[in-house]
């Protein structure tokens, strides 16, 4: 063969042809090499191509030999993909709880399939199927950037630009922040453990925050208008400098004090709540009370303004009264008024009940009006009875027997005139039977007046 150039060229061409054939079929596996083939169902092939690697922990254990699109069995109109995995024979049947994950191999879009072996004793035979529920896919770089449309990309550029402007010339502050970062991470770990504690109820807090956000949605325009005011408030906090920081530093001690005071304060708060419930009727009446007080103030203010003028006048009057009170004659006068008052009190004690019960003043007024009730064309007649007793017109050492004349002779003893007496249960209304009957005198009618009732 060494002496025959034709034979050497034919052998070389044959070897090259075999190499080209093997290279062309390398994506489908090398001939005469036994493999362990299975099918994996995935929701999306994620731009996989045939021949990509299947790896376990970064080691190549096979390749994707084919990709087939299939209609979804559960969702109409949806599709999934089936991957034909050609694995090394030595890998053997894999556990049934194994999972696969489609991951990017580089930033330019290359992918590979990562296989994670499970722990189940049951295995998938050659030609078996790994279900879709045991597959997943990593977020691709291009998917991440595809989430940003033109408007979002402009916003990101603006944020990055502003952040760069804010970070410029602040290297010392960044270094200081990095120096306290370990402590912050330790404190953050405690915070995260507290948040992860079931008693913290982080889920309930987030749900409540979601409901609060939903409740604030209708008033979003008002909140937008409140932002400038919040800016002024935060500016005031910023100007407080160390004072605000000291307040934050004292907050843990305040919290501990509040926790210590809680057993003592709780009964007080309960009593305050009970008091608030009891005050509700008064609070409901408060608007009316405030209205009445408002009216009183409106009426009282003009009076008080006039009282400024009245004050000096009253000062002179009180000064005169003070001088009068200091005089000896005033004291003597007041001393003499005491027996007069005692005598007047006795009279009032006797007269007042009779007037209140019997209305004698009213009767006197009525009778006085009747005195001028009659008359003729020349005027009214004045009628007045005269009680003239001779014994009363002469001097005598004795009092006249009719000196205490009873104006109303039909009085019930100790009571009022007949027809004006006070009603008493079981008592008699009308004339006392024990008294003698008295008839009204009959007077002749005036001339020219027809006979009629009297």
For each residue, the residues with C-beta under 8 A, 3 or more apart:
1: 4 7 8 11
2: 8
3:
4: 1 7 8
5: 8 9
6: 9 10
7: 1 4 10 11
8: 1 2 4 5 11 12
9: 5 6 12 13
10: 6 7 13 14
11: 1 7 8 14 15
12: 8 9 15 16
13: 9 10 16 17
14: 10 11 17 18
15: 11 12 18 19
16: 12 13 19 20
17: 13 14 20 21
18: 14 15 21 22
19: 15 16 22 23
20: 16 17 23 24
21: 17 18 24 25
22: 18 19 25 26 30 31
23: 19 20 26
24: 20 21
25: 21 22 28 29 30 31
26: 22 23 29 30 51
27: 50 51 63 65
28: 25 65 86
29: 25 26 33 35 63 65 86
30: 22 25 26 33
31: 22 25
32:
33: 29 30 89
34: 89
35: 29 62 86 87 88 89
36: 62 86 87 88 89 91 92 93 126
37: 65 84 85 86 87 126 127
38: 85 87 94 124 126 127 128 129 130
39: 82 83 84 85 127 128 129 130
40: 82 83 85 100 113 129 130 135
41: 70 80 81 82 83 129 130 131 132 135
42: 45 46 80 81 82 83 100 102 132 135 137
43: 80 81 132 135 137
44: 80 81 137
45: 42 48 67 69 81 83 102
46: 42 102 111 137 140
47: 109 111 140
48: 45 52 64 67 81 83 102 111 113
49: 52 64 67 111
50: 27 64 65 66 67
51: 26 27 63 64 65
52: 48 49 63 64 105 110 111 112 113
53: 60 62 63 105 112 113
54: 60 61 62 63 64 85 87 112 113 114 115
55: 58 59 60 61 112 113 114 115
56: 59 61 91 114 115 116 117
57:
58: 55
59: 55 56
60: 53 54 55 63
61: 54 55 56 87 88 91 115
62: 35 36 53 54 85 86 87 88 91
63: 27 29 51 52 53 54 60 85 86
64: 48 49 50 51 52 54 67 83 84 85 86 113
65: 27 28 29 37 50 51 84 85 86
66: 50 83 84
67: 45 48 49 50 64 81 82 83 84
68: 81 82 84
69: 45 79 80 81 82
70: 41 79 80 81 82
71: 78 79 80
72: 75 76 77 78 79 80
73:
74: 78
75: 72 78
76: 72
77: 72
78: 71 72 74 75
79: 69 70 71 72
80: 41 42 43 44 69 70 71 72 132
81: 41 42 43 44 45 48 67 68 69 70
82: 39 40 41 42 67 68 69 70
83: 39 40 41 42 45 48 64 66 67 100 113
84: 37 39 64 65 66 67 68
85: 37 38 39 40 54 62 63 64 65 113 115
86: 28 29 35 36 37 62 63 64 65
87: 35 36 37 38 54 61 62 91 94 115
88: 35 36 61 62 91
89: 33 34 35 36 92
90:
91: 36 56 61 62 87 88 94
92: 36 89 123
93: 36 123 124 125 126
94: 38 87 91 98 115 117 118 123 124
95: 98 117 118 119 120 121 122 123 124
96: 118 120 122 123 124
97: 118 119 120 134
98: 94 95 115 116 117 118 124 130 134
99: 115 116 118 134 135 136
100: 40 42 83 113 114 115 116 130 134 135 136
101: 113 114 116 135 136 137 138
102: 42 45 46 48 111 112 113 114 135 136 137 138
103: 111 112 113 114 137 138
104: 107 109 110 111 138 140 141
105: 52 53 110 111 112
106: 109 110
107: 104 141
108:
109: 47 104 106 140 142
110: 52 104 105 106
111: 46 47 48 49 52 102 103 104 105
112: 52 53 54 55 102 103 105
113: 40 48 52 53 54 55 64 83 85 100 101 102 103
114: 54 55 56 100 101 102 103
115: 54 55 56 61 85 87 94 98 99 100
116: 56 98 99 100 101
117: 56 94 95 98
118: 94 95 96 97 98 99
119: 95 97
120: 95 96 97 123
121: 95
122: 95 96
123: 92 93 94 95 96 120
124: 38 93 94 95 96 98 128 129 130
125: 93 128
126: 36 37 38 93
127: 37 38 39
128: 38 39 124 125
129: 38 39 40 41 124
130: 38 39 40 41 98 100 124 134 135
131: 41 134 135
132: 41 42 43 80 135
133:
134: 97 98 99 100 130 131
135: 40 41 42 43 99 100 101 102 130 131 132
136: 99 100 101 102
137: 42 43 44 46 101 102 103
138: 101 102 103 104
139: 143 144
140: 46 47 104 109 143 144
141: 104 107 144 145
142: 109 145 146
143: 139 140 146 147
144: 139 140 141 147
145: 141 142 148
146: 142 143
147: 143 144 152
148: 145 152 153 156
149: 152 153
150: 153 154
151: 154 155
152: 147 148 149 155 156
153: 148 149 150 156 157
154: 150 151 157 158
155: 151 152 158 159
156: 148 152 153 159 160
157: 153 154 160 161
158: 154 155 161 162
159: 155 156 162 163
160: 156 157 163 164
161: 157 158 164 165
162: 158 159 165 166
163: 159 160 166 167
164: 160 161 167 168
165: 161 162 168
166: 162 163 170
167: 163 164 170 174
168: 164 165
169:
170: 166 167 173 174
171: 174 175
172: 175 176
173: 170 176 177
174: 167 170 171 177 178
175: 171 172 178 179
176: 172 173 179 180
177: 173 174 180 181
178: 174 175 181
179: 175 176
180: 176 177 183 184
181: 177 178 184 185
182: 185 186
183: 180 186 187
184: 180 181 187 188
185: 181 182 188 189
186: 182 183 189 190
187: 183 184 190 191
188: 184 185 191 192
189: 185 186 192 193
190: 186 187 193 194
191: 187 188 194 195
192: 188 189 195 196
193: 189 190 196 197
194: 190 191 197 200
195: 191 192 200 202
196: 192 193 200 202
197: 193 194 200
198: 201
199:
200: 194 195 196 197 205
201: 198 204 205
202: 195 196 205 206
203: 206 207
204: 201 207 208
205: 200 201 202 208 209
206: 202 203 209 210
207: 203 204 210 211
208: 204 205 211 212
209: 205 206 212 213
210: 206 207 213 214
211: 207 208 214 215
212: 208 209 215 216
213: 209 210 216 217
214: 210 211 217
215: 211 212 218
216: 212 213 219 220 223
217: 213 214 220
218: 215
219: 216 222 223
220: 216 217 223 224
221: 224 225
222: 219 225 226
223: 216 219 220 226 227
224: 220 221 227
225: 221 222 228
226: 222 223 229 230
227: 223 224 230 231
228: 225 231 232
229: 226 232 233
230: 226 227 233 234
231: 227 228 234 235
232: 228 229 235 236
233: 229 230 236 237
234: 230 231 237 238
235: 231 232 238 239
236: 232 233 239 240
237: 233 234 240 244
238: 234 235 241
239: 235 236
240: 236 237 243 244
241: 238 244 245
242: 245 246
243: 240 246 247
244: 237 240 241 247 248
245: 241 242 248 249
246: 242 243 249 250
247: 243 244 250 251
248: 244 245 251
249: 245 246 252
250: 246 247 253 254
251: 247 248 254 255
252: 249 255 256
253: 250 256 257
254: 250 251 257 258
255: 251 252 258 259
256: 252 253 259 260
257: 253 254 260 261
258: 254 255 261 262
259: 255 256 262
260: 256 257
261: 257 258 264 265
262: 258 259 265 266
263: 266
264: 261 267 268
265: 261 262 268 269
266: 262 263 269 270
267: 264 270 271
268: 264 265 271 272
269: 265 266 272 273
270: 266 267 273 274
271: 267 268 274 275
272: 268 269 275 276
273: 269 270 276 277
274: 270 271 277 278
275: 271 272 278 279
276: 272 273 279 280
277: 273 274 280
278: 274 275 281
279: 275 276 282 283
280: 276 277 283 284
281: 278 284 285
282: 279 285 286
283: 279 280 286
284: 280 281 287
285: 281 282 288 289
286: 282 283 289 290
287: 284 290 291
288: 285 291 292
289: 285 286 292 293
290: 286 287 293 294
291: 287 288 294 295
292: 288 289 295 296
293: 289 290 296 297
294: 290 291 297 298
295: 291 292 298 299
296: 292 293 299 300
297: 293 294 300 301
298: 294 295 301
299: 295 296 302 303
300: 296 297 303 304
301: 297 298 304 305
302: 299 305 306
303: 299 300 306 307
304: 300 301 307 308
305: 301 302 308
306: 302 303 309 310
307: 303 304 310 311
308: 304 305 311
309: 306 312 313
310: 306 307 313 314
311: 307 308 314 315
312: 309 315 316
313: 309 310 316 317
314: 310 311 317 318
315: 311 312 318 319
316: 312 313 319 320
317: 313 314 320 321
318: 314 315 321 322
319: 315 316 322 323
320: 316 317 323 324
321: 317 318 324 325
322: 318 319 325 326
323: 319 320 326 327
324: 320 321 327 330
325: 321 322 330
326: 322 323 330
327: 323 324 330 331
328: 331 332
329: 332 333
330: 324 325 326 327 333 334
331: 327 328 334 335
332: 328 329 335 336
333: 329 330 336 337
334: 330 331 337 338
335: 331 332 338
336: 332 333 339 340
337: 333 334 340 341
338: 334 335 341 342
339: 336 342 343
340: 336 337 343 344
341: 337 338 344 345
342: 338 339 345 346
343: 339 340 346 347
344: 340 341 347 348
345: 341 342 348 349
346: 342 343 349 350
347: 343 344 350 351
348: 344 345 351 352
349: 345 346 352 353
350: 346 347 353 354
351: 347 348 354 355
352: 348 349 355 356
353: 349 350 356 357
354: 350 351 357 358 360 416
355: 351 352 358 359 360 361
356: 352 353
357: 353 354 415 416 422
358: 354 355 363 415 416 417 420 421
359: 355 362 363 416 420
360: 354 355 363 364
361: 355 364 365
362: 359 365 366
363: 358 359 360 366 367 417 420
364: 360 361 367 368
365: 361 362 368 369
366: 362 363 369 370
367: 363 364 370 371
368: 364 365 371
369: 365 366 372 373
370: 366 367 373 383
371: 367 368 382 383 384
372: 369 375 380 381 382
373: 369 370 380
374: 380 381 383
375: 372 378 379 380 381
376: 379 381 446
377:
378: 375
379: 375 376
380: 372 373 374 375
381: 372 374 375 376
382: 371 372
383: 370 371 374
384: 371
385:
386:
387: 402 405
388: 392 393
389: 392 393 400 402
390: 393 394
391: 394 396 400 401
392: 388 389 400 402 403
393: 388 389 390
394: 390 391
395:
396: 391 400
397:
398:
399: 403
400: 389 391 392 396 403
401: 391
402: 387 389 392 405
403: 392 399 400
404:
405: 387 402
406: 409 411
407:
408: 411 416 417 418
409: 406 438
410: 417 418 431 432 435 438
411: 406 408 415 416 417 418
412: 415 416 418 421 432
413: 432
414:
415: 357 358 411 412 421 422
416: 354 357 358 359 408 411 412 420 421 422
417: 358 363 408 410 411 420 421
418: 408 410 411 412 421 430 431 432
419: 430
420: 358 359 363 416 417
421: 358 412 415 416 417 418 429
422: 357 415 416
423: 427 429
424: 427
425:
426:
427: 423 424
428: 432 433
429: 421 423
430: 418 419
431: 410 418 435 437
432: 410 412 413 418 428 435
433: 428
434:
435: 410 431 432 438
436:
437: 431
438: 409 410 435
439:
440: 454
441:
442: 454
443: 454
444:
445: 449 450 451 452
446: 376 449
447:
448:
449: 445 446 452
450: 445
451: 445
452: 445 449
453:
454: 440 442 443
